[in-house]
Each structure stands twice: as structure tokens, then as C-alpha cells.
């Protein structure tokens, strides 16, 4: 057995203390670095989540609009109307409200389509019209902003400028794209060149008139939709392609 004198013992003790201190310090540093990395990973995940959330919505004039991917494209919902309660309070008040509103059953930025379109490289007005109650959709392109396009009544075969079908489920009731309504019952409609106002977007009145009374749960009212068999629809969504 090796015996250490007092001086050697003291030196050895100091060395052991230094080694222990270094070990503890390294462990502490590694622990801190591990914590920092975890915090960084959490932050990265948070940023990724935020980015993904941003991809699912778009802010237009302070209104958060849903964004979805469908049929190989990316769409922002520029108009939503749900009339399921059948009451007049669920209808649009005037054209100003159709241009911009953000309510649970009425959401629209139709007055700002040009601001959205200016960011697009080519096909500025490509739309997807959907009715949640039924299958199918109308997907088309037009070169004119429906909010400012007026097509006079008279030519029942009329379509909006540069109308091009991509995939269209409904053509009844003189469908030909979307334009300003010649009827005072709605802001826009798809019955181009005809006084009818099917494919109504921004309805001011229930259809058929009048809206049902609050205590009446049997009368079916809504908005003019696409198909001939049951044209009354409760809800409509208009999407605009952004990518």
C-alpha cells in the first residue's frame, strides 16, 4: 500500500476537488445546452405550427378567411352565407355589407377581389362555387371581377367575359359565371343575361319570400341555388384561387 505524506495528500485532495468541480460544471453546461436545444426545438415547432396555421387562413381587411387545398389548387373563401335559420336577420342588409362583413353566418370580402387578384400571376378570377348540402361544384375562370361586371338581360345564352369552364356540375338556370345581379334581390348571381337570380351571392331576401317567422319551423326558405329539382339552398361558399 502506498502511503501519502500530508503534502501529497493535500495535493491529491485538491486535484480530486478540481476534477469533481469540472465534472459538475460540464454536467451543468450539458444540461443547460440540452434545455436550450429543447427550447429551440419547441420554438421551431411553434413556428412551424404558426406557419401551417397561416396556410389555413388569410387576413383580408382584418377578416380572417379560411384557406384550403382542393383539386390541386389553393383557395381562399371570399364569401360565405348560411341561412339555415330561415330568418330575415340572416340576410344581407345592403351592398355595403356584401362588400365586407365578418359574422358567423355572413362573411364576405367581395369588395376586395381586385386586391386579392393583384397578387396573382395570371388567372386572376378563378372561382369555386360550393353548396355544402349537395355534392358537386362549379369551377371556372372569368377575366372580369364579378363585383364590377354588369351583363344586361336579354341574351339567355350570355356568359361573363372570357368565361371558361374547368369543371362545372350545374348549368341550369342560365349559368354563365358570376356578375352583378340585375335583380334587387341579391348582389351577384349566375343567371347571366336573364332576370332570374339563381346562384345568388349576397341575398337580401329569403327565397321564396317572405322569410319564415321565428316560431315557424316548417316553412323552407333559403337562397336560390343551382339545381332544378330543389333550388332552395341553405348555405353557399365562394372560393377564389390563390395558388
JOLINLIN-V675249 format. One line per field, one symbol per residue. ss: DSSP state (@ for helix, = for strand, . for the rest). phi: phi as a letter, one per 30 degrees, with the letter a starting at -180 (. if undefined). psi: psi as a letter, one per 20 degrees, with the letter a starting at -180 (. if undefined). A space follows every 10 residues. Layout:
ss->???
phi->???
psi->???
This chain:
ss->.....@@@@@ @@@@@@@@@@ @@@@@@@@@@ @@@@@@@@@@ @@@@@@@@@@ @@@@@.==== ..======== ..======== ==.....@@@ ....@@@@@. ==...===.@ @@@@@@@... .....===== .......=== =......... .......... ...=====.. ....====== .....===== =......... ===...=... .......... .===...... .==.====== =..
phi->.dccdddddd dddddedddd dddddddddd dddddddddd dddddddddd dddddcabcb hicdcdbbca hibcbcdcab bccddicddc dddaddddda abbecbbabd dbdddddddc dbddbcbbcb bedbdjacba bbdcdddbcb cddkcdcdbd ehebdcabdb bdiieajbae ddcddadbac ddibddbdhd bjdcbdbddd dddedcccdc babdccdddb ddbcbbbccc dba
psi->pppprhghgg ggggghgggg gggggggggh gghggggggg gggggggggg ghghhjrpoo ljpoqqpqpp kjrpqpoipp pokhijqhii rqgrhhhhho qnrgiopqkh ikhhhghiiq hfnhmpqopq ohhqrrqpor qqiqohhjpp oqqgoijqrr pkpopgophp irkkpkaqrp piqjiqgqrj mpjqirlrlp olphqqpqqr qqqhiojhpo qcqpbgqhgn ipqhqqppqp pi.
